[in-house]
Amino acid sequence: MMEHSEHVQTRNYGCKGRITKALEAGLPFRTILARDIRDVRRITGKKYNEGLKDALEYYRKNLPELINKKR
């Protein structure tokens, strides 16, 4: 979990999240997730790398249809 002071800076916090969701409607989950990861890293650097890796592994294992590249 992110510290609140960092979370409020993200692109998907509060009303920014609703705007982001509307703008990205129809984009692949993989694209949105990549944008979210880049956003977290822009704000915090490598601080949450382990948690981000864990999240990616979770999606790969449990929801591969969302995370795998379409060929």
PyRosetta script that sets phi, psi and omega in degrees:
from pyrosetta import init, pose_from_sequence

init()
pose = pose_from_sequence("MMEHSEHVQTRNYGCKGRITKALEAGLPFRTILARDIRDVRRITGKKYNEGLKDALEYYRKNLPELINKKR")
pose.set_psi(1, 143.3)
pose.set_omega(1, 179.1)
pose.set_phi(2, -84.0)
pose.set_psi(2, 153.2)
pose.set_omega(2, 171.3)
pose.set_phi(3, -67.7)
pose.set_psi(3, 144.3)
pose.set_omega(3, -176.3)
pose.set_phi(4, -57.6)
pose.set_psi(4, -41.8)
pose.set_omega(4, -178.1)
pose.set_phi(5, -62.2)
pose.set_psi(5, -27.1)
pose.set_omega(5, 176.4)
pose.set_phi(6, -84.1)
pose.set_psi(6, -40.5)
pose.set_omega(6, -178.0)
pose.set_phi(7, -60.4)
pose.set_psi(7, -38.9)
pose.set_omega(7, -178.5)
pose.set_phi(8, -64.6)
pose.set_psi(8, -16.7)
pose.set_omega(8, 178.4)
pose.set_phi(9, -85.7)
pose.set_psi(9, -11.6)
pose.set_omega(9, -175.3)
pose.set_phi(10, -74.2)
pose.set_psi(10, 161.7)
pose.set_omega(10, -177.5)
pose.set_phi(11, -73.1)
pose.set_psi(11, -11.4)
pose.set_omega(11, -177.0)
pose.set_phi(12, -119.5)
pose.set_psi(12, 22.8)
pose.set_omega(12, 178.4)
pose.set_phi(13, -92.1)
pose.set_psi(13, 134.1)
pose.set_omega(13, 173.7)
pose.set_phi(14, 58.3)
pose.set_psi(14, -136.2)
pose.set_omega(14, -176.7)
pose.set_phi(15, -67.1)
pose.set_psi(15, -25.0)
pose.set_omega(15, 174.7)
pose.set_phi(16, -61.1)
pose.set_psi(16, -34.0)
pose.set_omega(16, 179.2)
pose.set_phi(17, -64.7)
pose.set_psi(17, -40.6)
pose.set_omega(17, 178.2)
pose.set_phi(18, -66.1)
pose.set_psi(18, -39.6)
pose.set_omega(18, 178.4)
pose.set_phi(19, -66.6)
pose.set_psi(19, -46.4)
pose.set_omega(19, 178.9)
pose.set_phi(20, -58.9)
pose.set_psi(20, -44.4)
pose.set_omega(20, -179.7)
pose.set_phi(21, -59.5)
pose.set_psi(21, -44.3)
pose.set_omega(21, -179.8)
pose.set_phi(22, -65.6)
pose.set_psi(22, -41.9)
pose.set_omega(22, -178.5)
pose.set_phi(23, -68.2)
pose.set_psi(23, -30.1)
pose.set_omega(23, -175.2)
pose.set_phi(24, -102.3)
pose.set_psi(24, 7.5)
pose.set_omega(24, 178.4)
pose.set_phi(25, -56.2)
pose.set_psi(25, 131.1)
pose.set_omega(25, 179.0)
pose.set_phi(26, 93.9)
pose.set_psi(26, -13.2)
pose.set_omega(26, 176.5)
pose.set_phi(27, -76.0)
pose.set_psi(27, 151.4)
pose.set_omega(27, 177.1)
pose.set_phi(28, -62.8)
pose.set_psi(28, 145.5)
pose.set_omega(28, 178.3)
pose.set_phi(29, -53.3)
pose.set_psi(29, -42.2)
pose.set_omega(29, -178.8)
pose.set_phi(30, -57.1)
pose.set_psi(30, -40.9)
pose.set_omega(30, 179.5)
pose.set_phi(31, -66.7)
pose.set_psi(31, -44.5)
pose.set_omega(31, 179.8)
pose.set_phi(32, -64.8)
pose.set_psi(32, -43.2)
pose.set_omega(32, 178.7)
pose.set_phi(33, -61.4)
pose.set_psi(33, -43.1)
pose.set_omega(33, 178.4)
pose.set_phi(34, -60.8)
pose.set_psi(34, -41.2)
pose.set_omega(34, 178.1)
pose.set_phi(35, -64.3)
pose.set_psi(35, -40.8)
pose.set_omega(35, 178.4)
pose.set_phi(36, -64.1)
pose.set_psi(36, -41.9)
pose.set_omega(36, 179.3)
pose.set_phi(37, -63.8)
pose.set_psi(37, -44.9)
pose.set_omega(37, 178.0)
pose.set_phi(38, -61.1)
pose.set_psi(38, -38.1)
pose.set_omega(38, 179.5)
pose.set_phi(39, -63.9)
pose.set_psi(39, -46.9)
pose.set_omega(39, 178.7)
pose.set_phi(40, -60.4)
pose.set_psi(40, -44.6)
pose.set_omega(40, -179.7)
pose.set_phi(41, -67.0)
pose.set_psi(41, -33.2)
pose.set_omega(41, 177.0)
pose.set_phi(42, -62.9)
pose.set_psi(42, -38.0)
pose.set_omega(42, -176.7)
pose.set_phi(43, -81.5)
pose.set_psi(43, -42.1)
pose.set_omega(43, -169.4)
pose.set_phi(44, -116.6)
pose.set_psi(44, -2.4)
pose.set_omega(44, -175.7)
pose.set_phi(45, 69.4)
pose.set_psi(45, -134.3)
pose.set_omega(45, -175.8)
pose.set_phi(46, -93.1)
pose.set_psi(46, 6.8)
pose.set_omega(46, -173.8)
pose.set_phi(47, -53.2)
pose.set_psi(47, -38.1)
pose.set_omega(47, -175.0)
pose.set_phi(48, -108.8)
pose.set_psi(48, 20.9)
pose.set_omega(48, -178.1)
pose.set_phi(49, -55.7)
pose.set_psi(49, -43.4)
pose.set_omega(49, -178.7)
pose.set_phi(50, -63.3)
pose.set_psi(50, -44.0)
pose.set_omega(50, 178.6)
pose.set_phi(51, -64.7)
pose.set_psi(51, -39.1)
pose.set_omega(51, 177.7)
pose.set_phi(52, -65.6)
pose.set_psi(52, -40.6)
pose.set_omega(52, 176.4)
pose.set_phi(53, -62.0)
pose.set_psi(53, -42.1)
pose.set_omega(53, 178.1)
pose.set_phi(54, -61.9)
pose.set_psi(54, -41.5)
pose.set_omega(54, 179.3)
pose.set_phi(55, -64.1)
pose.set_psi(55, -44.1)
pose.set_omega(55, 178.2)
pose.set_phi(56, -61.3)
pose.set_psi(56, -42.2)
pose.set_omega(56, 179.2)
pose.set_phi(57, -63.9)
pose.set_psi(57, -39.7)
pose.set_omega(57, 177.5)
pose.set_phi(58, -58.5)
pose.set_psi(58, -49.0)
pose.set_omega(58, -179.4)
pose.set_phi(59, -64.5)
pose.set_psi(59, -41.1)
pose.set_omega(59, 179.2)
pose.set_phi(60, -61.0)
pose.set_psi(60, -39.8)
pose.set_omega(60, -176.3)
pose.set_phi(61, -79.6)
pose.set_psi(61, -44.5)
pose.set_omega(61, -170.3)
pose.set_phi(62, -99.5)
pose.set_psi(62, -25.0)
pose.set_omega(62, -177.2)
pose.set_phi(63, -138.8)
pose.set_psi(63, 56.3)
pose.set_omega(63, -174.7)
pose.set_phi(64, -60.8)
pose.set_psi(64, -25.9)
pose.set_omega(64, 179.3)
pose.set_phi(65, -66.0)
pose.set_psi(65, -21.6)
pose.set_omega(65, 178.0)
pose.set_phi(66, -86.5)
pose.set_psi(66, -31.5)
pose.set_omega(66, -169.6)
pose.set_phi(67, -101.7)
pose.set_psi(67, -26.7)
pose.set_omega(67, -176.6)
pose.set_phi(68, -72.4)
pose.set_psi(68, 145.7)
pose.set_omega(68, 176.2)
pose.set_phi(69, -65.2)
pose.set_psi(69, 141.8)
pose.set_omega(69, 171.9)
pose.set_phi(70, -85.2)
pose.set_psi(70, 135.3)
pose.set_omega(70, -179.0)
pose.set_phi(71, -101.6)
pose.dump_pdb("model.pdb")
